[in-house]
Amino acid sequence: MRIAVTGSIATDHLMTFPGRFADQFVADQLHTVSLSFLVDNLDVRRGGVGANIAFGMGQLGTTPILVGAAGFDFDEYRAWLDRHGVDTDSVRISETLHTARFVCTTDADHNQIGSFYTGAMSEARQIELKTVADRVGGLDLVLIGADDPEAMLRHTEECRSRSIPFAADFSQQIARMNGDEIRILLEGATYLFSNEYEKGLIETKTGWSDAEILGRVGHRVTTLGARGVRIERVGEDPIEVGCPDEERKADPTGVGDAFRAGFLSGLAWGVSLERAAQVGCMLATLVIETVGTQEYQLRRAHFMDRFTKAYGDDAATEVRKHLA
């Protein structure tokens, strides 16, 4: 099963300031702020929802096709993804712009001052999925993740016009979208991904009820945080899957992306929806135990031991043959 993952490709530059931002501001001079913070460390992490999901699928051996736009500084990041099983040949490289970047400083009180530079991500709207499909011999599913909004709309319309099944996954972009845009992006989706809060926001912005939205998509996949995930289909009982026990909670960033990577890999293997959700929850657990969205290691014996403990021998037997 050939799955293309469209979405943002970015790097995060995270810095720590040992003091408190509040101590540096003068109340009657806020209209003319000019400050520089001497930070203790710089942590550069690979990120972007498209790249995070593709990385997880690559770890599981399903060779995803990453579709997005990056800058002329992408060579090192591309090599990293290539080494971890991601097909990056459909990434558009800008000749003039840097890869999207989030630069953030956190103080001792965990307050943050950050900026997001879209950079090359704005060129994702120039990517045609037909070119991608022709290169790989056709596409069986396209995940349309958070990206340049015009790119998300273009990819959705192209999937519909070419009868390519697609998964709608608005993620961070839902905050800036209006109801009309959301309606366009979810109509006819084979899968609609969201967390619980986003689920309510989708319903509020579209004016559609839960039942009305479910009638417009094939499957509604809602992540429930520590409670796992719920999958709903019209006329079927919901499927609910819990999460494995965590060994520690280090960093929740990228957990949703990891779930999607595991779930999509399960679809690529042809296992049941319940089994695919279990794989997604197991991969998400590995990510929450690690600082960084792509810093975890998938050691297959360790993965299967924990998967068996969480979901039982029958589930493990079915999944193990795909990880071997």
N, C-alpha and C positions, 0 to 999 in steps of 0.2 A: 504494500500500500504506500503510495507516494503522497507524502504530506508536506505542503509548503507552509511555512510559518512567516507571516508578515508582521512587522512591528518595529519598534524603535531599537536602535543600536547606539549605545552610549557608554561613556566612562564617567565614573564618579570620583571626584577629588575631595576627600573628606579630611578636615583639619580639626584639631582640638585646641581651644584656648583655655589655659588653666584658671583664668579669672572669671568674673561675671560681667556680661555685657552691660547690665544695669548700672554698674559702678562707673562706667565710662561715659555715660550720657549726662549732659548738663541741661537741666529742664528748660531754661529760657534760651537755649542755643540749638534746639532740635531742628530749626529751619535751615541751619547751615552746618550740618554734621560733616566732619572730616576726620575719620579715624582709621588707624591701622593696628591690627592685632598681631602680636608676636605669638605664633602658635608653636606647640610642642612637637607635633608630628603631622605627617601627611600620609594618608592611606589612599592609594589609587586602586580602584576596583573596576572590573569589567561589569557592564550592566546593559540595561535596555531590555524591555520585556520580550521582544522578538529573539534577541540573542540569548537571554536566560532560558527561555522555553526550548530553543533549538539545542542549547548546550545539554540540558537535561535529557532530551530525546537521544542525543548523540551518546551520552553516557549509557543509555539503555540499549544502544545498538540499532536504532531504527533509521539512521541516516536522514535526518530532516533536511529540507531545502530552505535555507534562510533567505528571505526576500525583504530587503530594506535598503536604506541609503546610508553610506558612511563617508568619511572624509579621506583626504589624501594621506592622513596619518593612520590609516587602518591596518597597515601591513602586520604589525605585531599581534594585534587582536585577531586578525584573520588567521594567522598561523596557529594561534591558540585554539580557535574554534575548529580549524581543519584537523588538528591533532586529536581533538575530542569527538570526531565523527560527524561534524556538521558540513553539509555541502554549502559552501559560500560563493559559488560561481555566479549566483544570481543577485549578489549584493551590488548595487550601483555605487560607484566611487566618484565623488565630486572632485572636479579639477580645481576648485577654488575655496571650498569650505572645509572646516575641521569636522570631525565626528562630534555628534551631540555630546554635551558635557554638563554635568551637575557639579557645581563648586559650592561647598558648604562648610561653615565653621560652627562648631558646637562649643558652648561654654560650660563652666563647672556646674551650672544649674540645668544643663541639657536644653537650654534655649539655642535656637539655630538661626543663622543668617546665611541664606543661600541664594544662588542664581542658577537658572537653567538656560543653557545656550542650545538652541535647536540645531543650528549649523546645517550639516548635510542632510539631516532628517527631512528638511523641507523639499528635497528633491525626490523623495519616495513617490510623490504623485506622478512622476514621469515614468514609473515602471509599469510595463504591460505584462500581465500574467500569461498571455498567450505565448510570449517569448520564453517564459520560464517553462511552460507546459511543453512546448515544442522541443526544448533542450533535453528534458528528462523523459520524454515519451508519454506525457499526459499527467494530470493531477487527479488524485482521488478525493482530496480534501484540502481546503485552504483555511488556516486559522487567520482571521483578520484581527490582529491585536492592536493595542494602543500605538499610534503612529501619527504622522502628519495627517490632520483631519481630512484633507482633500484626497490623500492616498487611500485612507480607509473607505471613503465613499467610492472612489474609482474601482478599488479592488472588489467591493461588494457588488457594484453594478456589473462588472465584468464577469464575476462568478455567475450571477443570474443569467446574463445574456449567453454565456457559454455552457450553462447547465453544469457547473462545477459545484459540488456540495461545499458549503462553507460554515465555519464556526464564528459567531460574533462574540467579541471579547473586548468591550470598551475600556475597561480598567480605568487608569488615571484620566483618560480623556472624557469620561462621562460628565465631569464637573463643568466643562466648558461647552458641552453639547446641548442643543435645545431639543424639544420634543420631536420636531419634524425630522431632525437628523437621526435621532435614535430610532424612530419608526422605520426610516429607510434602511438603516444598518441591520436591524434585527429581522425584518420581514423575510420569511422563507429560509432562515438559518436552520441548518441541520442541528446545530448545538448553539445554545446561548449560555455563556459563562458569566458569572458575577458572584460577588460575596453577598451577604445578607443586606448590608447597608445599600450597596449598589442596586440590589433587587428592588428595594423600596423606592430608590431614586428613579429607576427606570419606569416604574409604575406611575410615580408622581408626574414626571416630565412628559410621558406619552399620554397620560390620561386613560391608559388601558388598565384593566384589572389583571390580576394574576392569571385568571382563566383565559382572558382575551389574549394575553401575550403567549400563554402556553399553546393556544390554538394557532398561533402564527409561526411557531418554531417546532422542530422535531423533538428536541430534548432541552429541558431547562436544567442546567447544572449549577447548583448554588453551594458555594463553600461556606462552612459554618464555623470557621475558626477551630478551636480545640475539639469541637463536636464532630468534625469530619465534613461530610458532603451529602447533599440530597440531590437525586436525579429524578425528574418528573417527566412523564409523557401523558398525552391525552388518553384517557380510558385505561390507564395502567396504574397499579399501585406504585407509590414512590419507592425508590431504592435508596436506602440510607446506609452509609458506611462510616464507621468510626475511625479515629486515628490511632496508630500504635503509640505505646508509652514512649515519652521523650526521655532521653538520658540526661539532657540539660537543655536550657532555653538560652541560646546565645544571641540570636539576631533574627527577628521575624521577616526582614526584608527579603523578598524573592520567594516566599513560601507559596504564594498563589501561582507564580510562574512554574514552580517545581511540580505542583499538583497537575497543572495542565500538561506539562511534559510527560508525566507518568501516565495520565489518562489517555493522551493521544498515542503514546507508545502502545498501550493496551489495545486501542482501536487498530493500530497498524498490525499487531499480532493476531487480531481476530478473536480475542477473548471476549467474554461477556462484559456488559456495562458495569456490573458489580465488581468484577475482577479488575477491570481497567481503573475504576475508582480506588480500589485497594492499592494498586501500584502507585497511583498518584498520591495517595495519603502517605505511603511509605517514603516516597521520594521527598515529599514536603517535610516530613519529620527529619530527614537527614539535613535539610537546608536550615531548619530552625535551630539545629544544634551547631551550626557553623556560622562564623562571621563572614559575610560576603555571599553574593548570590551564585557565584560559580566556583567557590573554593572548596566545596565538599568532594569527597572521594567515594565513588560507588564500588566498594569491594563486594563482589558478588556473593561470596560465602556469608559475609556479615549481613548483607541485605536480605538474603534468603532466611537466615536464622531468625532475624527479627520479623520478617514477613510471616514466617510459619508461626511464631509465637502469637502474633496479632490476629491472624486470619485462619489458621489451621492447616492441617496436612494436605487436604484436598486442594485448597487454593494454592498452596505452595507448589504442589506437583504440577499444576497447570501452568504456573508462571515460570518455574525453574527451567523448563525446556527452551523457553525463549531467551533466557539469560545465559544459557550455557555457551 
